[in-house]
Amino acid sequence: MEFIDLKSQYQASRDLINGRIQAVLDHGQYIMGPEVAELEARLAQFTGARHCITVASGTEALLIALMALGVGRGDEVITTPFTFIATAEAIVLLGAIPVFVDIDPVTCNLAPALIEEKITARTRAIIPVSLYGQPADMDEINAIAVRHGLSVIEDAAQSFGATYRGRQSCNLSGIGCTSFFPSKPLGCYGDGGALFTSDDELAKAMREIRVHGQSKRYVHTRIGVGGRMDTLQCAIVLAKLELFDWELQQRQRAASAYDALLLGKDMGVRPVGRRDDRTSVYAQYTVVVEQRDALQAALHRAAIPTAIHYPVPIHRQPAYASPGAADACPVAVEMAGKVMSLPMGPYLSTASAQHVATVLLDAADISRRSSVEPVALPE
């Protein structure tokens, strides 16, 4: 069993992908070829945002977004410690300071109620992460930002295609960022990402920043980076877009198969919670478990792959730790010790999902009983 079955995905879209790649090879415009503008138009239409700017990776998208907002040395950016390192990395690379706010224990997304106490005169922006494919509480976060004159960047690296109160992820705040890393719900065959905004001035800034700050050839009006997404990767995403709606339906089907067996069980296993006013694209199907090591080992023996997203919160990572910070964000620390992601993807069969859930519940039952049954003492 594959954790994410990219091979089957390729076979399903093989002719579309090969045709798109061949078209790029034929015209030879490997940087900023016509597929780049085509993809940007398609993605902007999909999300409802006025502008889409493709870039070299999801990390580059976060960096460019912060640069466009003018975030720099000594500024503070509020974010979650329970995410991939890139969210904080982009902040630190600009000399700014990540300020970590704890998470909701149900969804594992940033907890809005804890944000305002962390806002200071140096705070410039908030970066909520739409973790595991489900948007964060964006309306509440946006309202806080408006009260304090802050910008909001949705880190939607895992949630492209999800909706929040009828609106698309990536178009829920001033800037949205996503990733096309191969394992994402919409992925390419290398690195790639995109920025979304309906602000014309921000779009202009981000387009210039991604090409070394150029407003036109050899005229550099701002500091920039080499942040373009190459034409071949854009072509691959265009091909994958043709089946994307169907794949989202299949992810929901696989998640429903898991839910049917795992929800409501008092077995020391619960899926990460989802809110009724939004959808998830299930970039991961993640459960919160007791005795994780034992359950992972049991699944491994049954040839079922698992992953942990994320085992160490960012504020406890060696490069980001600060004096006294280790005891901060206790919910994130707790979840880091309990979450486990199961195989997921549009090509995971219902029967396979049911098999994974059954093995997991059986292992959880054995672990639970062994921990509560009295130990027989020698006479």
C-alpha positions as CSV (number, residue, x, y, z in Angstrom):
1,M,0.0,0.0,0.0
2,E,1.2,3.5,-0.9
3,F,1.0,6.3,1.6
4,I,0.1,8.6,-1.4
5,D,-0.3,6.8,-4.7
6,L,1.2,9.1,-7.2
7,K,1.9,6.3,-9.7
8,S,-1.8,5.5,-10.1
9,Q,-2.5,9.2,-10.5
10,Y,0.0,9.5,-13.3
11,Q,-1.6,6.5,-15.1
12,A,-5.0,8.1,-14.9
13,S,-3.7,11.3,-16.4
14,R,-0.9,9.9,-18.5
15,D,-2.0,11.1,-21.9
16,L,-2.9,14.6,-20.6
17,I,0.4,15.0,-18.8
18,N,2.5,13.6,-21.6
19,G,0.8,15.8,-24.1
20,R,1.3,18.9,-22.0
21,I,5.0,18.1,-21.5
22,Q,5.5,17.5,-25.2
23,A,3.9,20.8,-26.1
24,V,6.5,22.6,-23.9
25,L,9.4,20.6,-25.4
26,D,8.1,21.5,-28.8
27,H,7.9,25.3,-28.2
28,G,11.0,25.4,-26.0
29,Q,9.9,28.3,-23.7
30,Y,11.0,26.7,-20.5
31,I,10.9,29.9,-18.4
32,M,7.7,32.0,-18.4
33,G,6.3,30.1,-21.4
34,P,2.6,30.4,-22.3
35,E,1.5,27.7,-19.9
36,V,2.5,30.0,-17.0
37,A,0.0,32.6,-17.9
38,E,-2.6,29.9,-18.7
39,L,-2.2,28.3,-15.4
40,E,-2.4,31.6,-13.5
41,A,-5.7,32.4,-15.3
42,R,-7.2,29.0,-14.5
43,L,-6.2,29.1,-10.9
44,A,-7.4,32.7,-10.4
45,Q,-10.8,31.7,-11.9
46,F,-10.9,28.6,-9.7
47,T,-10.4,30.5,-6.4
48,G,-12.2,33.7,-7.4
49,A,-9.2,35.8,-6.6
50,R,-8.4,38.6,-9.1
51,H,-4.7,37.6,-9.4
52,C,-2.7,34.4,-9.3
53,I,1.1,34.6,-9.4
54,T,2.9,31.2,-9.8
55,V,6.2,30.8,-8.0
56,A,9.0,28.3,-7.5
57,S,7.6,26.7,-4.3
58,G,5.2,27.1,-1.5
59,T,8.0,28.4,0.7
60,E,8.9,31.0,-2.0
61,A,5.2,32.0,-2.0
62,L,5.3,32.8,1.7
63,L,8.6,34.7,1.4
64,I,7.4,36.8,-1.5
65,A,4.1,37.5,0.3
66,L,5.9,38.9,3.3
67,M,8.3,40.9,1.1
68,A,5.4,42.4,-0.7
69,L,3.9,43.5,2.6
70,G,7.3,45.1,3.6
71,V,7.9,42.8,6.5
72,G,11.5,43.1,7.7
73,R,14.0,43.1,10.5
74,G,12.4,43.3,14.0
75,D,8.8,43.0,12.8
76,E,6.7,40.3,14.4
77,V,4.5,37.8,12.6
78,I,2.0,35.7,14.5
79,T,1.7,32.1,13.3
80,T,1.2,28.5,14.5
81,P,4.0,26.3,15.9
82,F,2.2,23.2,14.6
83,T,3.1,23.2,10.9
84,F,5.9,22.5,8.5
85,I,9.0,24.6,9.2
86,A,8.6,26.7,6.0
87,T,5.9,28.9,7.6
88,A,8.3,30.2,10.3
89,E,11.4,29.9,8.0
90,A,10.1,32.6,5.6
91,I,9.6,35.0,8.5
92,V,13.0,34.5,9.9
93,L,14.8,34.8,6.6
94,L,13.6,38.4,6.4
95,G,14.9,39.2,9.9
96,A,11.4,39.2,11.4
97,I,10.3,37.3,14.5
98,P,7.8,34.5,14.5
99,V,5.4,34.8,17.4
100,F,3.8,31.4,18.1
101,V,0.2,31.1,19.2
102,D,-1.3,27.7,20.3
103,I,-3.7,25.6,18.4
104,D,-7.3,24.4,18.7
105,P,-7.1,20.9,20.1
106,V,-10.0,19.7,17.9
107,T,-8.8,21.0,14.4
108,C,-5.1,21.6,15.2
109,N,-5.4,24.9,13.5
110,L,-4.4,28.3,15.0
111,A,-6.7,29.2,17.9
112,P,-8.2,32.7,17.2
113,A,-9.1,33.4,20.8
114,L,-5.4,33.3,21.8
115,I,-4.1,35.8,19.1
116,E,-4.8,39.2,20.5
117,E,-2.8,38.7,23.7
118,K,0.3,38.2,21.5
119,I,-0.2,41.4,19.4
120,T,2.3,44.1,20.1
121,A,3.3,47.4,18.5
122,R,5.8,45.4,16.3
123,T,3.2,43.0,14.9
124,R,2.8,43.3,11.2
125,A,0.9,40.1,10.0
126,I,-0.8,36.9,10.9
127,I,-0.1,33.6,9.0
128,P,-2.7,31.0,9.8
129,V,-2.1,27.6,8.3
130,S,-5.0,25.6,6.8
131,L,-3.6,22.3,8.3
132,Y,-4.3,18.9,6.9
133,G,-6.5,20.3,4.1
134,Q,-9.0,22.2,6.2
135,P,-9.1,26.1,6.3
136,A,-8.4,27.8,9.6
137,D,-11.0,30.1,11.3
138,M,-10.3,32.8,8.7
139,D,-13.2,35.1,9.4
140,E,-12.3,35.4,13.1
141,I,-8.7,35.9,12.2
142,N,-9.4,38.5,9.6
143,A,-11.6,40.4,12.1
144,I,-8.8,40.5,14.6
145,A,-6.4,41.7,11.9
146,V,-8.8,44.5,10.9
147,R,-9.1,45.7,14.5
148,H,-5.3,45.9,14.8
149,G,-4.4,47.1,11.3
150,L,-2.6,43.8,10.4
151,S,-2.3,41.8,7.2
152,V,-3.3,38.1,6.9
153,I,-1.6,35.6,4.7
154,E,-3.3,32.2,4.5
155,D,-0.8,29.4,4.3
156,A,-2.9,27.1,2.2
157,A,-0.1,24.8,1.1
158,Q,-2.3,21.8,2.1
159,S,-5.8,23.2,1.3
160,F,-6.1,24.2,-2.3
161,G,-9.6,23.1,-3.3
162,A,-11.1,23.3,0.1
163,T,-13.9,25.8,0.9
164,Y,-14.7,28.0,3.9
165,R,-18.3,29.3,4.3
166,G,-18.7,29.0,0.5
167,R,-15.4,30.6,-0.5
168,Q,-12.3,28.9,-1.8
169,S,-9.2,28.5,0.2
170,C,-6.4,30.8,-1.1
171,N,-9.1,33.6,-1.5
172,L,-10.0,34.0,2.2
173,S,-7.6,36.9,3.1
174,G,-5.4,39.6,1.6
175,I,-3.0,37.0,0.4
176,G,-3.2,33.3,0.0
177,C,-0.2,31.0,-0.6
178,T,-0.2,27.4,-1.8
179,S,2.2,24.7,-2.8
180,F,2.3,22.3,-5.7
181,F,4.8,19.9,-4.1
182,P,4.1,16.4,-5.6
183,S,2.2,15.0,-2.6
184,K,-0.2,18.0,-2.3
185,P,-3.8,17.6,-3.4
186,L,-2.8,19.5,-6.6
187,G,0.8,18.8,-7.2
188,C,3.4,19.0,-9.9
189,Y,6.5,16.8,-10.5
190,G,9.0,19.0,-8.6
191,D,8.6,22.2,-6.7
192,G,6.0,24.8,-7.4
193,G,3.6,27.2,-5.7
194,A,1.3,30.1,-6.2
195,L,0.2,33.4,-4.6
196,F,-3.4,34.7,-4.7
197,T,-4.7,38.2,-4.1
198,S,-7.4,40.6,-5.2
199,D,-5.2,43.6,-4.4
200,D,-3.8,45.1,-7.6
201,E,-0.8,46.7,-5.9
202,L,0.2,43.6,-4.0
203,A,-0.1,41.6,-7.2
204,K,2.2,44.0,-9.0
205,A,4.7,43.8,-6.2
206,M,4.7,40.0,-6.0
207,R,5.1,39.7,-9.8
208,E,8.1,41.9,-9.7
209,I,9.6,40.3,-6.6
210,R,9.5,36.8,-8.2
211,V,11.7,38.0,-11.1
212,H,14.5,39.7,-9.1
213,G,12.4,42.9,-8.5
214,Q,12.1,43.8,-12.1
215,S,9.4,46.1,-13.3
216,K,10.7,45.6,-16.8
217,R,13.8,44.0,-18.3
218,Y,16.9,45.2,-16.5
219,V,14.9,47.7,-14.5
220,H,14.9,46.6,-10.8
221,T,12.5,48.7,-8.8
222,R,12.5,46.6,-5.6
223,I,14.5,43.8,-4.0
224,G,13.5,40.5,-5.4
225,V,14.3,36.8,-5.7
226,G,14.6,34.2,-8.5
227,G,11.2,32.8,-7.7
228,R,9.6,31.7,-11.0
229,M,7.7,28.4,-11.5
230,D,9.1,26.8,-14.6
231,T,6.9,26.2,-17.6
232,L,7.1,22.4,-17.5
233,Q,5.7,22.3,-13.9
234,C,2.9,24.7,-14.9
235,A,2.1,22.4,-17.8
236,I,1.9,19.4,-15.4
237,V,-0.5,21.2,-13.1
238,L,-2.7,22.2,-16.0
239,A,-3.0,18.6,-17.0
240,K,-3.8,17.5,-13.5
241,L,-6.5,20.2,-13.2
242,E,-8.6,18.3,-15.7
243,L,-9.3,15.6,-13.1
244,F,-9.0,17.7,-10.0
245,D,-12.7,18.0,-9.2
246,W,-13.1,14.3,-9.5
247,E,-10.0,13.7,-7.3
248,L,-11.5,15.9,-4.6
249,Q,-14.6,13.8,-4.7
250,Q,-12.5,10.6,-4.3
251,R,-10.6,12.1,-1.4
252,Q,-13.9,12.7,0.3
253,R,-15.0,9.2,-0.4
254,A,-11.9,7.7,1.1
255,A,-12.2,10.0,4.1
256,S,-15.8,9.0,4.6
257,A,-14.8,5.3,4.6
258,Y,-12.3,6.1,7.4
259,D,-14.9,8.2,9.2
260,A,-17.5,5.5,9.1
261,L,-15.3,3.2,11.2
262,L,-13.3,5.7,13.3
263,L,-15.7,8.5,14.4
264,G,-17.3,8.1,17.8
265,K,-15.2,5.2,18.9
266,D,-14.0,5.3,22.5
267,M,-10.8,3.4,21.6
268,G,-8.1,6.1,22.1
269,V,-8.4,7.0,18.4
270,R,-10.1,10.0,17.0
271,P,-9.8,11.8,13.6
272,V,-8.7,15.4,13.7
273,G,-12.0,17.4,13.9
274,R,-13.6,19.1,11.0
275,R,-16.0,22.1,11.2
276,D,-19.4,22.0,9.5
277,D,-18.9,25.4,7.8
278,R,-15.9,24.3,5.7
279,T,-14.6,21.4,3.7
280,S,-11.3,19.6,3.7
281,V,-9.3,18.3,0.8
282,Y,-7.6,15.8,3.1
283,A,-4.0,16.5,2.2
284,Q,-3.6,14.1,5.1
285,Y,-6.1,12.0,7.0
286,T,-4.8,12.4,10.5
287,V,-5.9,10.8,13.7
288,V,-5.1,11.6,17.3
289,V,-4.1,8.5,19.2
290,E,-2.9,7.3,22.5
291,Q,0.2,5.0,22.6
292,R,1.2,6.1,19.1
293,D,4.5,4.1,18.9
294,A,2.6,0.8,19.5
295,L,-0.1,1.6,17.0
296,Q,2.5,2.7,14.3
297,A,4.4,-0.5,14.9
298,A,1.2,-2.6,14.5
299,L,0.3,-0.8,11.2
300,H,3.9,-1.3,10.0
301,R,3.7,-5.0,10.6
302,A,0.5,-5.1,8.5
303,A,2.5,-3.3,5.7
304,I,0.5,-0.1,6.2
305,P,2.6,3.1,5.9
306,T,2.0,6.0,8.3
307,A,3.5,9.5,8.8
308,I,3.7,12.0,11.6
309,H,2.8,15.6,10.8
310,Y,4.5,17.1,12.9
311,P,6.5,15.4,15.6
312,V,8.2,18.5,17.1
313,P,6.5,21.9,17.2
314,I,8.5,24.7,15.6
315,H,9.1,26.6,18.9
316,R,10.9,23.5,20.2
317,Q,13.1,23.1,17.1
318,P,16.8,23.8,17.8
319,A,17.0,26.6,15.2
320,Y,13.9,28.4,16.5
321,A,13.9,27.7,20.3
322,S,14.2,30.7,22.6
323,P,14.7,30.9,26.4
324,G,11.5,30.0,28.2
325,A,9.7,29.1,25.0
326,A,9.8,25.3,25.5
327,D,6.8,25.4,27.8
328,A,4.7,27.6,25.5
329,C,1.9,26.3,23.3
330,P,1.0,23.2,25.4
331,V,-1.7,22.0,23.0
332,A,0.7,21.9,20.1
333,V,3.2,20.0,22.2
334,E,0.5,17.5,23.2
335,M,-0.7,17.0,19.6
336,A,2.8,16.6,18.3
337,G,3.0,13.5,20.5
338,K,-0.3,12.1,19.4
339,V,-1.0,12.7,15.8
340,M,-0.6,10.1,13.1
341,S,-1.5,10.3,9.4
342,L,-2.9,7.4,7.5
343,P,-2.7,6.6,3.8
344,M,-4.9,9.0,1.8
345,G,-5.5,10.1,-1.8
346,P,-8.0,9.9,-4.6
347,Y,-6.7,6.4,-5.6
348,L,-7.1,4.9,-2.2
349,S,-9.9,2.4,-2.5
350,T,-12.7,2.2,0.0
351,A,-11.7,-1.4,0.9
352,S,-8.2,-0.3,1.6
353,A,-9.3,2.6,3.8
354,Q,-11.6,0.1,5.7
355,H,-8.7,-2.3,6.1
356,V,-6.4,0.4,7.5
357,A,-9.1,1.6,10.0
358,T,-9.8,-2.0,11.1
359,V,-6.2,-2.8,11.7
360,L,-5.8,0.5,13.6
361,L,-8.8,-0.1,15.8
362,D,-7.8,-3.7,16.5
363,A,-4.3,-2.5,17.6
364,A,-5.8,0.3,19.7
365,D,-8.1,-2.2,21.4
366,I,-5.2,-4.5,22.2
367,S,-3.1,-1.5,23.5
368,R,-6.0,-0.2,25.6
369,R,-6.7,-3.5,27.2
370,S,-3.1,-4.2,28.0
371,S,-2.7,-0.9,29.7
372,V,-5.7,-1.4,32.0
373,E,-5.7,-5.1,32.8
374,P,-4.2,-5.9,36.2
375,V,-0.8,-7.6,36.1
376,A,-0.9,-11.1,37.7
377,L,1.5,-11.2,40.6
378,P,3.5,-14.3,41.5
379,E,2.2,-16.3,44.5
